[in-house]
Amino acid sequence: MARLLSLNVGLPRDVAWQGRTVHTGIWKTPVTGPRRARRLNIDGDGQGDTAGHGGEQRAVFVYQDESYRYWQTHLGRSDLVHGQFGENFTVEGLADAEACIGDRYRIGTALFEVTQPRVTCYRLGIRMDEPDMPALLVKHGRPGFYFRVIEEGDVEAGDEITQVESGVEGMSVAEINALLYLPPHPRERLARALKIPALSRGWNHSFAALLAQTDSPIAGNAGLGPAASPPPAWRGFRPFRVTRKIAESASVTSLVLEPADGQKLAAALPGQFVVVRLGPSAMTRSYSLSGRTDAASYRISIKREAHGAASIYVAETIKAGDIVPLGAPRGSFTLHSDTRPVVLLSAGIGVTPVLAMLHALAAERTTREVWWLHGTRNGREHPFAAEARGLLAGLAHHHSHVCFSAPDRADRAGADFDSTGRLDRQRLQMLDVPRDGDFYLCGPTAFMSDLTTGLAALGVGPDRIHTELFGSKPSLTPGIAAAPKTTPHQPAGAPGPGPMVSFTRSGLNVCWDASYANLLELAEACDVPVRWSCRTGVCHNCESGLVAGEVSYAPDPLDPPAEGNLLICCARPQGDVVIDL
């Protein structure tokens, strides 16, 4: 008979870690007497990061006494105490290889249902003083699992655990955990997992993405990593010649580029970007392709910024005939083939990737309903106006609306622009954009955030909203106390003696120093925005584009990243590298 050996609770606390403050509820201690198990947690318990832990599907965490004995032997430790793994229930029985998703158990007067394995994160490494612990749990098939509270009730140490129902498909916690994190990912097992109604939404979404990936040649783990896109057509940089330089407006310059190495130009997907190296100092930047992506040349269009060294170099120094090194087109912000209406939403220089999509739609003479919605200040800052109008004119079903936020006297309402103001939810509602369409958004951060929220309020599903953000993507540093935002910079101290690490979105070139354990630590020392959770090559939150160069791993990732990507949390450069961060 399975039994509840220890009931453990703890409220979140702040702990010091690597010069930062971590807010975490992983410290749990045993309590005596009955406690109420409620829908979101147990009385006296709490979670520090409710995005990754807690909630109805993860109300109670369960770990097994048998796994404690296993880790004592494997780690050579005798200091492990109940609650050490952050669990609420330390149990005898209910092994991960035996308990199945959807199993229901009566404990005390409460009823519980198994919903998912534990998602390991770096905080377990802090609690255990074993940084690799998140990866070890997965490698050794001992993650533990979460309960959902079906019926609230009282529980206490010593209660018997009685199984009252078996889960659909009979897939164990260990099997489900390995199916997501460890290759291979058999299609038939993914399909079975998706039939389990008790499986939490996040895991269901990951398995659906993996199942869709099995129909394509794209490598990597779509259940964990970034949205899938084809591998880059080449590694590193190829020389391209500037064949034309075009002043599109007072502030936007386009470069038309053709291969200078005699090799064939690789077709790009509409919406993708390229990484370029500019000038004698090898400034590395990312720019969206703005023209036809199946043409004999690439076009990139750059807005001149007041303090932008690269954009000023493009505007003032580059000339026709110059050689510019280019990385292969990459990115998952791409036009989907479908019959639904397509809505292209942009502001300012965010027009460039959606303009490439408009070119593609015009080239295929699409019969889809196409909406072109763009916002800018005035006619002087409205490049590609005539080009967009010409492309739209060739489409069978199109709508267009241009907003000027500060029109000049010479700007003509009804001819140069359609309304004064900004594109927002109210404007979209007034225009009656189709709620069942695919929406592609690109522009400043506030524009993207406001319209994403506005579209959701209008009933557009999140899977229909596709976004591309210029510059650095928002950080994901779970549990870390907020700090003032800092512009990326060189790390403190003397430059390292190692190879050059280029962070393209941050516009930063840094010399590597072996004092950093990995590229994530270097990025953090430079305040480059990063995303991570496990820090041991498990979760793939840190997966980023590897534009050029080679890396080694320590520890090795459990599942390799997609081709052309890397996991910065456990990677070290082997020579100069260029990273899409």
HELIX and SHEET records of a PDB file:
HELIX    1   1 GLU A   56  ARG A   58  5                                   3    
HELIX    2   2 ASP A   65  LEU A   75  1                                  11    
HELIX    3   3 TYR A  122  MET A  128  1                                   7    
HELIX    4   4 MET A  133  LYS A  139  1                                   7    
HELIX    5   5 VAL A  168  GLY A  170  5                                   3    
HELIX    6   6 VAL A  173  TYR A  181  1                                   9    
HELIX    7   7 ARG A  187  ALA A  193  1                                   7    
HELIX    8   8 ARG A  201  GLN A  213  1                                  13    
HELIX    9   9 ALA A  309  GLU A  316  1                                   8    
HELIX   10  10 GLY A  348  GLY A  350  5                                   3    
HELIX   11  11 VAL A  351  ALA A  363  1                                  13    
HELIX   12  12 GLY A  379  GLU A  381  5                                   3    
HELIX   13  13 ALA A  385  ALA A  393  1                                   9    
HELIX   14  14 ARG A  425  LEU A  431  1                                   7    
HELIX   15  15 THR A  445  ALA A  457  1                                  13    
HELIX   16  16 PRO A  462  ARG A  464  5                                   3    
HELIX   17  17 LEU A  519  ALA A  525  1                                   7    
HELIX   18  18 ILE A  568  CYS A  570  5                                   3    
SHEET    1   A 8 THR A  29  VAL A  31  0                                        
SHEET    2   A 8 ALA A   2  VAL A   9 -1                                        
SHEET    3   A 8 PHE A  89  GLU A  92 -1                                        
SHEET    4   A 8 VAL A  60  GLN A  64  1                                        
SHEET    5   A 8 PHE A 145  GLU A 151 -1                                        
SHEET    6   A 8 ALA A 110  PRO A 117 -1                                        
SHEET    7   A 8 ARG A 104  ILE A 107 -1                                        
SHEET    8   A 8 GLU A 160  GLU A 165 -1                                        
SHEET    1   B 2 ARG A  13  TRP A  17  0                                        
SHEET    2   B 2 ARG A  20  THR A  24 -1                                        
SHEET    1   C 2 ARG A  35  ALA A  37  0                                        
SHEET    2   C 2 GLY A 153  VAL A 155 -1                                        
SHEET    1   D 4 TYR A 298  LYS A 303  0                                        
SHEET    2   D 4 VAL A 252  PRO A 259 -1                                        
SHEET    3   D 4 PHE A 237  ALA A 247 -1                                        
SHEET    4   D 4 ILE A 323  GLY A 327 -1                                        
SHEET    1   E 2 PHE A 273  LEU A 278  0                                        
SHEET    2   E 2 MET A 283  SER A 288 -1                                        
SHEET    1   F 6 SER A 419  THR A 420  0                                        
SHEET    2   F 6 HIS A 398  PHE A 404  1                                        
SHEET    3   F 6 VAL A 370  THR A 376  1                                        
SHEET    4   F 6 VAL A 342  ALA A 347  1                                        
SHEET    5   F 6 ASP A 438  CYS A 442  1                                        
SHEET    6   F 6 ILE A 465  GLU A 468  1                                        
SHEET    1   G 5 LEU A 508  CYS A 511  0                                        
SHEET    2   G 5 MET A 500  PHE A 503 -1                                        
SHEET    3   G 5 VAL A 577  ILE A 579  1                                        
SHEET    4   G 5 GLU A 543  ALA A 548 -1                                        
SHEET    5   G 5 ASN A 565  LEU A 567 -1                                        
SHEET    1   H 2 VAL A 551  TYR A 553  0                                        
SHEET    2   H 2 ALA A 571  PRO A 573 -1                                        
END                                                                             
